[in-house]
Amino acid sequence: MPEPAHVLDLETAILVVDDDPGIRELLANFLIAHGYIADTAEGATAMRLALSRRAYALVVLDVMMPGEDGLAVLRSLDRADAPAVIMLSTIAGDIDRIVGLEMGADDYVGKPANPRELLARIRSVLRRKETALPAQRRMAHRAFQRFAGWRFDPIGRELYDPDDVIIHLSDGEFRLLIALTERPRRVLSRDMLLDLSRGPAAENFDRAIDVQISRLRRKMSRLDGQGGDDLIRTVRNEGYMFSADVEIR
């Protein structure tokens, strides 16, 4: 009698890819008996067709297949969107296992595979994937600061110009830009900017801010002359002001 389905098993689709029909059916039937949706494919072409028709949580992929082998198939997958992959192989050497893992496989099981061991590995991989999902969702929905066509990601520490070219910032320039973009259209004195952007190696005099502002302006200046000086204005005898409206989305 099959064990009760694990909480992650319900409606979880798995694709078993192996050129041996006996192994395909044995593993697929075992997974179905334990609460999974399980489909099979006899090789790379059938696998790609199956992936185009259904979103699979995991693929059990044989390494030694005729034609395009499992490692070649693994290499061709877009790892950003691909399901988890557990490799099956009669090759027991550590080097082959390491190569598969470095190419993006989530686990590696030797053949002949014990179905119960494979089930345990599948559950372990899916638990890891499920744990990673909240962080991935936060990344996917991470808000950018947007101003005058620019995008600034304070979490990822990345600045993109209106042509979507990344602008590399030093640590001091990064902290200074945050201080400015979080207080748009406000005049900030040099002392205030020094306090807001102070790092462990900050120089303790206001000319340091002038130098950092000058560098930041140069990096944000575009070939058409627009950018740095327009976005970071000097307010005489008072300090500096970030002159663009900043949206967070």
N, C-alpha and C positions, 0 to 999 in steps of 0.2 A: 504494500500500500504506500503511495507516495507521501512524502512529508508535506505538512501544510505549506502553502506558498509563502515566501518571505514578503514582507511589506513592500519591498521594491519590485517584486516580480509582476504584480498585477498590471496587465496591459503593456508590459515591457517587451518590445520586439527584438529578437536576436536572429542573426543570419549566420548559418553554418555553411562555410565554403570549403569543400573538399572534393577531390576528383574520385574518391572511393564512395560509391553509392551506399554501401553497407554502413560505413562510418557516418555518413551524412544522416541517414535515416535513424540510426541508433541514437545519435546525440540529439537530433531534433525531437524525437519522440520522448526522450528522457526529459528534455527541457519543457516540453508541453505538459508532461505529467506533473511537473513541479510549478505550473502556473504561468509559464512564459508563452508568448506568441513566438513560434520558431519557424523560419523558412529556410530553404536550402538552395545552394547554387553549386554547380559542378566545376566552375572555373571563373577566371577574371571577367570574361564578357558577361556571363550570367549574373555575377555579383554586381557589376556596375548597373545592369538593367534593374536588378532588385533595389539597389540604393536609390535609383531615380524614381521608384514607385512608392517607397515607404521610408519613413524615418526610423532607423534602427538605433537602439541604445548601444548595441555591441555587436561586433562581428567576430566569430571564431574562424580564423583563417589558416588553412594548411599552407605550410611553406613549400613542400615539394610537390608542385603541380606541374603537369606538362604545359608547354607553351610559356605563358607569363607566370612566373612563380610568385609565391606569396610575398616575398620581400620586394619584388618589383611592383606588385600591386600596392603594398603598403607605402612605398616611396611615392606613388602617384597620387595618393589621397591628399586632399586639402585638409590638413590637420586642424584648421580652425573650425571646420564644420563637420568633420568626419566623426563617426561613432567611435566608441572605444574598441580596441582590437586586442584579442588574445591570439597569439600565434600557436599553431600545433605543428610539431616537427618530430621526425624520428632522429634528427641530428641532436645528439646530446652534449656536444662540446660547448664549453663556456663562451668561446669566442663567437660562435653563431648566435647564442642567446643574447650576448651583449650587443652584437650588431643589430639584431631585431629590436631590442629595447631602445637603442640609441636612434633608430630610425622612426621611433614613435609608437611602437607597440606598448600596450599597457601591462601585458604579462606574457609569459611563455610557458607552455605545457608540453611535456614530451609525449610522444605516441609509443605504444597505444595508450590513449588517454583514459584514465579511470573516470567515468561519468560523474561520480560523486566529487572527486577532486576538482574536475572542471567546473561543476556547479558552485563549489566553494570559491574558486578563483573568480568566477563571473560575479558572484554576489559581492566579493571584496572589491573588485574593480568598480562595480556600479555604486557601491557605498562611497568610494573615493570621489567618483564623478559627482554624486549627489551633494557631497560636502562642499565641493568646489563651486557648485552652481550659484549660491548666493553672492560670492565674490565676483563671479563672471557677470551676473546680472547687474551688480553695482557698477562694474566697469562699463557694461554696455549702456547704462543709463547715466553715466557720470556727466555732470553738468560742466559746461565750459563757460568761461567769461567771454562774451562777444562784444566787440566794439569796433566801429568803422571798418568792418570787413575782416578784422583779425579774430583769432580764436586763441584763448589762453587757458591751459589746463593746469591749475595749481597743484592738483594731486599728482599728475604725471610729469609735472615740471616741464611742460612743452608749450612753446609759442609758435603759432602758425600765422604767416602773413596772408593777405587777401588772395594770393595765388596758391595758397595751401602749401607753401614752402616752410619747413621748420626752421626756426631761428634759434641757434644755440646760445644759451645764457650762462654766464658764470653764476656762482652761488649768490654773490652780492647783488648782481643785476636781477636775479630771480626774486630775491626778497624785496628789493626796491620796487619792482613792478607790482608785486602783490600789494605793497603798502599804498601804491598809487591807485591801482584799479579797484581796490576795496573802498576807496574814498574819492570817487570821481567828482569833478567840478568843485572841489574844496581846495583852498589854498593851504598847503602844508609847509611849515617852516623847515629849515635845514635841521634844526634840533629835533623836531618831531619825526622827520624822515630818518634821521640817524637812530633814534630810539626804536622806531617801527621796524627798521631793516637791519638792526644790529645783529651781527653774527659773532661767533667766537673770536674771529680775527679782525673785527671791525676797528677801523682807525677812529680815534676819538677826537676828530675835529671836523668842522662843517665843510671844509674844502673837499673832504673825501666824498661827500654827497655830490658836490659839483662834478667831480671826476666820474662818478658812477652814472650820473644823469647824462653826461656827455657821451659816455660809451653806449648807454642804452638807446639814446637818440640815434646814434650812428647805426646801430644794429636794426633799428626800426625805420630807418630812412629807405625809401624806395627809389628806383631809377627815375621816376617822374618827379622826384623832389618832395613827394608827399610822405607823411609818416611821422618820424621822430619829433621834429620841432612842432608840428601841428598837434600831436597828441600830448606832449609834455611841454607845457608852456611855462616860461619864466615869469613870475610876478615880482616886479622890481621891489627890492627892499623887504620882501616878505617870504619868498620861497618859490615853490613850484605847484602847478595844478595839472591834474590829468583832465584834459578838456573834452573827452568823448563820453557819451552815455554808455554805461556798461549793463548788458543784459546777461542773466545767468540762465542758460538752458542747454 
